[in-house]
Amino acid sequence: MKSKLTFLFSLTFLFLFSGSVYGEEPEVKKEYWDNGNLKTETHYQNGKKEGLETDWYESGEKKRERLFKNGEREGLVTLWFKSGKKEKVSPSS
């Protein structure tokens, strides 16, 4: 039983602290509207935008999604009207 606990503890330790060995931990920055609704959520890795960035209207409806890789915009951008209906998907914006 003791060896199982030691093994589980070791795996947990490695999982939790592997980011400090192999690079910075991913970070998510969030901004909020005055009414408390989420305004922007941006993912960072090593101080650069990495992954999905999402913006919302003050009403709470999604406004825009775009992807970043190594700090540079990559791929398509999806936009929504304030009504919640998808406006367009484009390579820029």
C-alpha positions as a printed Julia matrix, in Angstrom:
93×3 Matrix{Float64}:
   0.0    0.0     0.0
   2.82   2.38    0.86
   4.45   1.88   -2.55
   1.16   2.72   -4.3
   0.85   5.95   -2.35
   4.46   6.85   -3.08
   3.9    6.17   -6.78
   0.73   8.3    -6.87
   2.44  11.11   -4.98
   5.37  11.02   -7.42
   3.09  11.17  -10.46
   1.13  14.05   -8.97
   4.32  15.95   -8.2
   5.65  15.44  -11.73
   2.38  16.55  -13.28
   2.05  19.68  -11.14
   5.64  20.86  -11.53
   6.49  19.77  -15.07
   5.72  23.27  -16.38
   8.53  24.8   -14.37
  10.99  22.31  -15.84
   9.93  22.57  -19.49
   8.95  26.26  -19.7
   6.5   28.7   -18.24
   3.04  27.64  -17.24
   0.22  28.71  -19.56
  -1.55  31.81  -18.33
  -5.09  33.04  -18.96
  -5.8   36.75  -18.6
  -9.39  37.9   -18.23
 -10.95  41.35  -18.44
 -14.48  42.14  -17.28
 -17.11  44.73  -18.17
 -18.34  47.01  -15.36
 -21.47  44.85  -15.1
 -19.33  41.8   -14.25
 -19.65  40.07  -17.62
 -16.51  38.71  -19.21
 -15.04  41.11  -21.79
 -11.88  39.34  -23.01
 -10.12  36.06  -22.3
  -6.6   35.64  -23.71
  -4.26  32.68  -23.35
  -0.48  33.24  -23.03
   2.57  30.98  -23.07
   6.05  32.32  -22.29
   4.7   35.89  -22.29
   3.19  35.65  -25.79
  -0.37  35.11  -26.94
  -0.85  31.41  -27.52
  -4.13  29.75  -28.32
  -7.62  31.15  -28.28
  -8.53  34.78  -27.61
 -12.23  35.48  -27.12
 -14.07  38.82  -26.84
 -17.66  39.34  -25.65
 -20.14  42.18  -25.96
 -21.16  43.89  -22.72
 -24.44  41.95  -22.91
 -22.53  38.67  -22.6
 -22.91  37.57  -26.22
 -19.74  36.36  -27.91
 -18.16  38.98  -30.2
 -14.95  37.48  -31.65
 -12.68  34.45  -31.52
  -9.21  34.23  -32.97
  -6.16  32.02  -32.58
  -2.57  32.94  -31.82
   0.6   30.94  -32.12
   3.84  32.23  -30.62
   2.38  35.75  -30.36
   1.24  35.92  -33.98
  -2.34  35.68  -35.2
  -2.96  32.43  -37.01
  -5.94  31.01  -38.81
  -9.45  32.29  -39.11
 -11.3   34.92  -37.11
 -14.94  34.35  -36.23
 -17.22  37.35  -35.57
 -20.73  37.5   -34.11
 -23.45  40.18  -34.19
 -24.72  41.53  -30.85
 -27.79  39.34  -31.38
 -25.62  36.23  -31.07
 -25.92  35.33  -34.76
 -22.62  34.47  -36.45
 -21.54  37.37  -38.67
 -18.59  35.93  -40.58
 -15.49  33.82  -40.55
 -12.52  35.51  -42.19
  -8.72  35.32  -42.39
  -8.37  38.78  -40.83
  -9.88  41.28  -38.39
